[in-house]
Amino acid sequence: MTRSPCNTLAALAFWGLAGVGSSLAGPLADSAGPSWSGPFLGLSFGETAAKITYTELPVPGLTDKVVYEFADQRNVYSIHAGIDQEVGDRYVMGVELTGDWVGFNIDPLSSGGFGSLFSADYDVLASARVGVLTNPKTLVYARGGAGLISTSAATGFATTKHELLPAAVFGVGVETIISGNLSARLEASYDLPIYPLSSPADSVTFDPHLLKITGGLTWRLDADKTSSRTIASLDPNMDAFQGGYAGVNLGYNLGQMERPVATAGATVGPFASEGVQGGAQAGFDFRLDRVVAGVEAEVQITDAKFYDPAQNSPQQGSTKLFGSIDGTAMLAGRIGVLADPSTLIYLKGGLGILQTTANPKFFTFGSGGTKYLIGHEVGLGVETMINSQLSLGFEGLYTMADQGFTVDLTQTDQATLFPSTVSATAKLNWHY
C-alpha cells in the first residue's frame, strides 16, 4: 500500500514554522546576532530508509498486476553547499545543492541466491529553503526541490539497467550556530521519483522512495559578520531545560519487516511500509551549566502495515496483509549540550516495546496474533524554546525489535518477524 509523504512533510513544515512564528515573543532589544546571509558548505551523516515498489505489470488473459514493497536501511553520507539571505527581522531564504551517498540494495530473494533486484548509489539535489529564526542563532526551516537518483535494476536473465531518475525532494530541519562560523543541523528529507524505472521487456517497474535522517556541521562563511536585524531573543538567564515537561508529537516513518525463511526462492523481503505516527511524551531534565541530561517516556501510535502478494498462506483469496507495527512505548535517556541558552542539541537512546501483529488470517495453525516485542531506539534531536515555556523539537530515530515474532508458514521451516522503523518526528513540549 503506497502512501505519498508530500502532504505529511508539508504539514510538518507548516506546523513547525507557523507555530514558531505565532509563538515568538516580541523583541527584547536590538540583537547583534550572527549573520545568516552568505554562502555555506558542510557535511552530514545519518540513516536512510529505502522503499522500492516493485510492480509486475498484468499480462492480459494470463496474469494480474502484482505489487511488492521491499525495504533496506543503510547509513547515508552527505555534502551540502549553498547561499542564504536574511529577509526582514526573522526570515531566511536560500538555495542549496546536496549530494547523498545512500548505497542501498534490494535483494528480496536472498534465500534462493538470485542476487540484487534493485539498488541506488547516490542522489544529487537542488532545492530552495525558507526558515524562521526562533532566536538569533537558531533557524527552523523547510526545503523543496528536484534532482536525480542513480539507480540500477535487474532486467532480463543476466543484464542490469542503469538510469538517473528525476526526483522531487522535500525536507524539514533545524540549524543552530554553535561557535563562530560553525553551525550544527538536523534534517529529515524525502526523495520521491517523478516516474519509476521501467523495463518494458520484463513488464516490471521499480519506484524507489528514500527517507533520510542526517545530522552534520556547516561552515557559514559570513556568520561572524554582525547582522543589522532586530529579532526576539529570549532571556539568556531563563532556566530552560531544567525540570519537567510534557507534549505531543507527529512524525513520518518508513518501516521494515524482516521475514527470513530457508526455502529457496521464497520471497523473504525485507518488506516495507510507510506512514504517519503520533503520540505524546513526558520527561524531566537536569541541567549543569551547558550540559543537559534527562529521561523521557514516550508512547506512539504507528501506521506501519506490511503486505506480501505472494500469499504464503494456504488459504486461496486470503489477505495479503501479513504484519504490522501498531505502536511503540519507550523509556529513554537523553544527553546534550546547549548551543545557546534556548537551544539544545542531544543524543537519545532507550528501551521499550513494539506492539507487533502477525495477521492470523495470513499465517497457518493459528500462529499469528499480537505481541509486545522488547526493543530499543537510538537517535538525535534538536529542541529550541520559542517562548519561556513552549519548545519545538525535531528528532530522527531508529527503532528496532530485539526479539522476533515466530510464525508458521507453508514452507518447511517457521519464520520469525523482525520489525524496525526509521522516523522523523516534530515535537511540541510545555515546560513546567
C-alpha positions in Angstrom: 0.0 0.0 0.0 1.7 3.2 -1.2 1.4 6.5 0.6 2.9 9.8 -0.6 4.7 11.7 2.2 4.4 15.0 0.4 1.3 16.2 2.4 2.7 14.9 5.7 6.1 16.6 5.3 4.3 19.8 4.1 2.1 19.7 7.2 5.1 19.2 9.5 6.9 22.1 7.9 3.8 24.4 8.1 3.0 23.3 11.7 6.6 24.0 12.8 7.1 27.3 11.0 3.6 28.6 11.8 3.9 27.6 15.4 7.3 29.2 15.8 6.1 32.5 14.1 3.0 32.8 16.1 4.5 31.9 19.5 7.7 34.0 19.5 7.8 36.8 22.0 8.4 40.4 20.8 11.9 41.7 20.6 13.5 42.4 24.0 16.3 44.5 22.4 18.2 45.0 19.2 20.2 41.8 18.8 23.7 41.9 17.4 23.5 38.2 16.4 25.4 36.3 13.7 24.6 36.9 10.0 22.7 34.2 8.2 23.3 35.9 4.8 26.1 34.4 2.7 27.5 31.1 1.4 27.9 27.9 3.3 29.1 24.3 2.9 29.1 21.3 5.1 29.0 17.5 5.8 26.3 15.3 7.3 25.9 11.7 8.3 22.9 9.6 9.2 20.4 6.9 8.3 18.4 6.3 5.2 15.4 4.0 4.9 14.6 3.0 1.3 11.4 1.5 0.0 11.2 0.1 -3.5 7.7 -0.5 -5.0 8.3 -3.4 -7.5 5.3 -3.8 -9.8 4.8 -6.8 -12.1 2.5 -5.5 -14.8 -0.5 -7.5 -15.9 -0.4 -9.7 -19.0 -3.9 -9.7 -20.5 -5.6 -13.1 -20.1 -2.6 -14.6 -18.3 -1.6 -12.7 -15.1 -2.8 -9.9 -12.9 -0.9 -6.9 -11.6 1.3 -7.7 -8.6 2.8 -5.1 -6.4 5.6 -5.7 -3.8 7.1 -3.2 -1.4 10.6 -4.1 -0.3 12.9 -2.2 2.2 16.5 -1.5 3.0 18.1 0.6 5.8 21.6 2.0 5.4 23.9 4.8 6.5 23.9 7.9 4.4 26.8 10.3 3.8 26.0 13.8 2.6 27.7 17.0 1.4 25.8 20.3 1.0 26.6 23.8 -0.2 24.5 26.9 -0.8 23.8 30.5 -0.1 21.2 32.2 2.2 19.8 35.7 2.6 18.1 37.3 5.6 14.7 38.6 4.8 13.2 41.1 7.3 13.9 40.5 11.0 13.1 36.8 11.3 13.2 35.0 7.9 15.9 33.4 5.9 15.7 32.2 2.3 18.2 30.4 0.2 19.2 27.8 -2.3 21.2 24.6 -1.7 22.9 21.8 -3.6 23.1 18.4 -1.9 24.8 15.1 -2.7 23.9 11.9 -0.8 25.7 8.6 -0.9 22.9 6.1 0.0 24.2 2.8 -1.3 21.1 0.7 -0.7 20.4 -2.7 -2.2 17.2 -4.7 -2.5 17.6 -8.4 -2.5 14.2 -10.0 -1.8 15.0 -13.5 -2.9 18.2 -13.9 -0.9 17.4 -17.4 0.3 17.3 -18.5 -3.4 20.6 -16.7 -4.2 19.2 -14.8 -7.1 21.2 -11.6 -6.4 20.2 -8.0 -6.3 16.9 -6.8 -7.7 17.4 -3.1 -7.4 19.9 -0.7 -6.0 20.7 3.0 -5.8 24.1 4.5 -5.2 23.6 8.3 -4.8 21.4 11.3 -5.4 22.2 14.9 -6.5 19.6 17.5 -5.5 19.0 21.3 -5.8 16.5 22.9 -3.5 15.2 26.2 -2.2 14.7 26.6 1.5 12.8 29.1 3.8 13.1 29.3 7.5 12.2 31.4 10.6 14.6 32.3 13.4 13.5 31.3 16.8 16.4 33.3 18.2 19.4 35.0 16.7 21.3 31.7 16.4 18.7 29.1 15.6 16.8 28.5 12.3 13.8 26.2 11.7 13.4 25.6 8.0 11.6 23.7 5.2 13.1 22.9 1.8 11.9 21.6 -1.5 13.4 21.0 -4.9 14.4 18.4 -7.5 17.3 16.3 -8.7 18.5 12.9 -9.8 18.8 9.5 -8.2 21.3 7.0 -9.6 19.5 3.6 -9.9 20.2 0.1 -11.2 17.7 -2.7 -11.8 18.0 -6.4 -12.8 16.4 -6.9 -16.2 16.3 -9.9 -18.5 18.2 -13.0 -17.5 21.6 -11.5 -16.8 21.5 -7.8 -17.5 21.3 -4.6 -15.5 19.6 -1.4 -16.4 21.1 1.9 -15.1 19.1 5.1 -15.1 19.2 8.5 -13.5 15.7 9.0 -12.3 14.4 12.7 -11.9 13.0 13.2 -8.4 11.4 15.7 -6.1 12.8 16.3 -2.6 11.1 17.7 0.5 12.6 18.3 3.9 12.4 20.0 7.3 15.2 20.8 9.7 16.8 22.8 12.4 20.1 24.6 12.2 21.9 26.3 15.1 25.1 28.2 15.2 27.3 26.7 17.9 30.5 28.7 17.6 31.7 31.5 15.3 31.1 30.4 11.7 30.2 26.8 12.7 26.6 25.5 12.8 25.0 22.2 13.5 22.0 20.9 11.7 19.5 18.1 11.9 17.3 17.4 8.9 14.7 14.9 7.6 14.3 14.7 3.8 12.4 12.6 1.4 13.2 11.7 -2.2 10.2 10.9 -4.5 10.9 10.0 -8.1 8.8 11.7 -10.7 8.4 8.4 -12.6 9.7 4.9 -11.9 12.4 3.0 -13.7 10.7 0.8 -16.3 11.7 -2.4 -18.0 9.0 -3.0 -20.7 10.6 -6.2 -21.9 10.1 -7.7 -18.5 6.8 -5.9 -17.8 8.0 -4.6 -14.5 8.6 -1.1 -12.9 10.8 0.0 -10.0 9.8 3.0 -7.9 12.2 3.9 -5.0 11.4 6.2 -2.1 14.1 7.4 0.3 13.6 8.8 3.8 16.9 10.3 5.1 17.7 11.5 8.6 21.0 13.3 8.8 22.9 15.4 11.3 26.0 17.4 10.5 28.1 20.5 10.6 28.1 23.6 8.3 30.7 26.3 7.9 28.9 29.6 7.2 31.5 31.9 5.7 29.9 35.2 6.8 28.3 34.1 10.1 31.0 36.1 12.0 29.7 39.3 10.5 27.2 41.2 12.7 23.6 41.2 11.5 21.7 44.5 11.4 18.3 43.0 12.0 16.2 43.2 15.2 15.0 39.9 16.5 13.3 38.4 19.5 15.9 37.0 21.9 14.8 35.0 24.9 16.1 36.0 28.3 19.7 34.4 28.5 19.2 33.9 32.2 16.0 31.9 32.0 16.1 28.4 33.4 15.5 26.5 30.2 15.7 22.7 30.1 15.6 22.3 33.8 12.6 20.5 35.3 9.6 18.6 33.9 7.8 18.8 30.5 5.0 17.2 28.6 3.9 17.4 25.0 2.7 15.8 21.8 4.4 14.7 18.6 3.7 14.0 14.9 6.0 12.2 12.5 6.6 10.1 9.5 8.2 6.7 9.4 9.5 4.1 6.9 9.2 0.7 8.4 10.9 -2.6 7.6 9.8 -6.2 8.4 12.4 -8.9 8.0 10.9 -12.4 7.5 13.8 -14.8 6.7 13.0 -18.3 5.6 15.3 -21.1 4.4 13.2 -22.3 1.4 15.0 -21.5 -1.8 13.2 -19.0 -4.0 10.9 -17.7 -1.2 10.1 -14.0 -1.2 11.7 -13.1 2.1 11.8 -9.3 1.8 12.6 -7.3 3.9 9.1 -5.8 3.3 8.5 -2.1 3.5 5.7 0.2 4.8 5.5 3.9 5.3 3.0 6.2 7.1 2.4 8.7 9.8 2.9 8.3 13.5 1.9 10.4 16.5 1.7 10.3 20.3 2.7 12.0 23.5 5.7 12.3 25.7 6.7 13.5 29.2 10.1 13.8 30.8 12.4 15.6 33.2 15.7 17.4 32.5 18.6 18.1 34.7 20.9 21.0 33.7 24.5 21.7 34.8 25.8 24.8 33.1 25.6 23.9 29.3 25.1 20.2 29.7 21.6 18.8 29.9 20.7 15.2 30.9 17.2 13.9 31.1 14.7 11.0 31.0 11.6 10.7 28.8 8.7 8.4 28.5 7.0 8.3 25.1 4.1 6.4 23.5 3.2 6.5 19.8 0.6 5.0 17.5 2.4 3.8 14.4 0.8 3.2 11.0 3.1 0.6 9.5 1.5 -2.3 7.6 3.3 -5.0 5.6 1.9 -6.9 2.6 3.0 -10.0 0.7 1.2 -10.5 -2.6 2.8 -13.9 -3.0 0.4 -15.1 -0.2 2.4 -17.7 1.7 -0.9 -18.7 3.2 -2.6 -21.9 2.1 -6.0 -20.2 2.0 -6.7 -19.1 -1.5 -8.0 -15.5 -1.7 -6.7 -14.8 1.8 -5.4 -11.4 2.9 -2.1 -10.1 1.7 -1.5 -8.2 4.9 0.9 -10.3 7.0 2.0 -8.0 9.7 2.0 -4.5 11.2 3.7 -2.3 13.8 0.8 -0.8 15.7 2.6 1.3 18.3 5.6 1.8 20.5 6.3 2.7 24.1 9.8 3.7 25.1 11.7 4.9 28.2 14.7 6.8 27.0 17.5 8.9 28.3 19.0 11.9 26.6 22.1 13.9 27.0 23.0 17.1 25.2 24.7 20.5 25.1 23.2 23.9 24.8 24.2 25.6 21.6 22.8 28.8 23.1 20.7 29.4 26.2 17.5 28.3 24.5 18.6 25.6 22.0 19.6 22.0 23.0 21.4 19.5 20.7 21.2 16.0 22.1 21.6 12.2 21.7 18.9 9.9 22.7 18.6 6.2 23.5 16.1 3.9 25.2 14.4 0.6 25.7 10.8 -0.4 25.4 8.3 -2.4 23.4 7.0 -2.5 19.8 3.4 -3.7 19.6 3.6 -6.1 16.6 0.8 -8.0 14.9 1.2 -11.1 12.8 -2.0 -11.4 10.9 -3.7 -14.7 12.0 -5.6 -14.8 8.7 -2.3 -15.0 6.8 -0.3 -17.5 8.9 -1.0 -21.1 9.5 -2.0 -23.1 12.6 -3.2 -20.0 14.5 0.4 -18.8 14.9 -0.5 -15.1 14.4 -1.7 -12.6 16.9 -0.3 -9.5 18.7 2.8 -9.5 20.8 4.8 -6.8 22.6 8.4 -7.2 21.5 11.2 -5.9 23.5 13.2 -3.3 21.5 15.4 -0.3 21.6 15.8 3.1 20.0 18.7 5.4 19.2 18.8 8.9 17.6 19.5 12.5 17.8 17.5 15.7 18.2 17.4 19.5 18.4 15.0 21.3 20.7 14.6 25.1 20.8 12.5 27.3 23.1 10.0 29.5 21.2 8.9 31.3 24.4 9.6 31.0 28.1 7.6 27.7 28.4 6.9 26.3 24.9 9.6 24.5 22.8 9.7 23.0 19.3 11.8 19.9 18.7 12.8 17.7 15.8 14.1 14.1 16.3 15.4 11.4 14.0 15.2 7.9 15.5 16.0 4.3 14.6 13.7 1.8 16.4 14.2 -1.9 16.3 12.9 -5.1 18.0 15.5 -7.1 19.8 13.4 -10.2 19.8 11.4 -11.8 16.9 7.8 -13.0 16.5 7.9 -16.6 15.3 5.1 -17.7 13.0 4.2 -20.7 10.8 4.3 -20.6 7.0 3.6 -23.2 4.4 7.3 -23.7 4.0 9.0 -26.5 6.0 10.6 -24.0 8.4 9.0 -21.4 10.6 9.7 -17.7 10.0 10.5 -15.0 12.5 9.3 -11.4 12.0 11.8 -8.7 13.0 10.3 -5.1 12.7 12.1 -1.8 12.7 11.5 1.8 11.7 13.4 4.9 10.7 11.3 8.0 11.7 11.4 11.8 11.6 9.3 13.5 14.3 8.3 17.0 15.3 7.5 17.7 18.9 5.9 20.4 20.9 6.7 20.5 24.7 5.3 22.5 27.5 8.0 23.1 30.2 6.9 23.5 33.8 
